[in-house]
């Protein structure tokens, strides 16, 4: 079963927990079945590979490891601040995502 996510490929995110806490990066890939994402330059794993015809040298490959989506927070492109994700109807009636930072969250609350 696939889960809905608040993170999409290409988003800038901040890591909230774990070894890479408070670091930022761009999302390379989202795995909706496991609820994880690959973030560029974070959680690097090293894999040792034997020489093959495709890679005659062999060696050590470095690639990103998965980070759970609950540990990621979307960063607002305009202000650069992390915040929660909200959705509102656009002019054409489609839902658009926006980042609820400290200022925008206060203005959208109902009293």
N, C-alpha and C positions, 0 to 999 in steps of 0.2 A: 504494500500500500504506500502510495506516495504522499508525503506531507507537504502542506503549504509552507512556503518560506517567505521571510521578509527580506532576504538577501538574494540578489541576482548577479549573474556574471557581469563583470565590469564595474561593479560598485566599489567605492572606497569604504573600507571598514576599519574599526578599531577593535583590538582584542581586549576583552574584559577580564579573562581569567586564564591561568595556565602559565607555561614557561615564557610565552611571548606577550605577556600582559603589558598593556598600554602602548603596544606597537601598532603601526598602521600599515595597510597594504591594499592592493587591488585584488578583487576576487577573480581567479582564473577559471574556476569550475565549481558547480554546485551539484552535490549528490543528494537528490531529494529522498531516495529510499532509505539512506542511512542518516540523513539530517546533518550532513557535513559539508564543508567547503574547503577548497584549496586557495590559500592566500599567497600572493606573490612574495617570495623572499622570507616567509615565516615557516617555522617548524620544518626545517630542512633535514631530510633523511639521506644517509649515504648508502648506496647499494654497490657492492663489489660485483663486477662482471668479468667473465672469462673472455679471452680473445675469440672472436668469431670471424667469419668471412666479411660480415657487414662492418664490424669494428675490430680490425686486426690488432689494435693496441690493447684493447680491454681496459681495465682500470676501475676507478671509483666514480660513479655517477651520483650527482646530487639532485634531489627533486623534493618538491614540497609535499608535506604530509597533511592529512585532513584535520580540520579544527571544527568542533561541533558548533552549529549555527547559534545555539543559545549563548555562546561565549563571544559573539560578534555583535557590534553595534554599528549601524550605518552612519556615515559622516556626511553632513550637509555640504554640497558642492559650493554654495555661495559663501557661507561663513566659515567652513572648515571645522565646525563643532560637531561632536557626535550627538545623536539623539534617537528617539524611538521613531518607528515608521508609522505614518498615518495615511489614510486614503480618503480622497474627496472627489466628487464628481466634477469633471472638467466642463468646458463650454459645449463640447459635443456629446456629453452624457457618459463618457467613458470614465472609469475610475483612474485617478492619477495618484502616484505615490509622492509623499513629501516627508521631510524629516521634521519631527517635533523637537525643536531645541528649547532651551529655557524660555525664550521670549515668545515664540509662536505657540507653545503649549499653554501659556497663561492666557493668551488672547482667544484661544479656541474653547476654553472651558466655559460651561454654562453655569450661571449662578442661580 
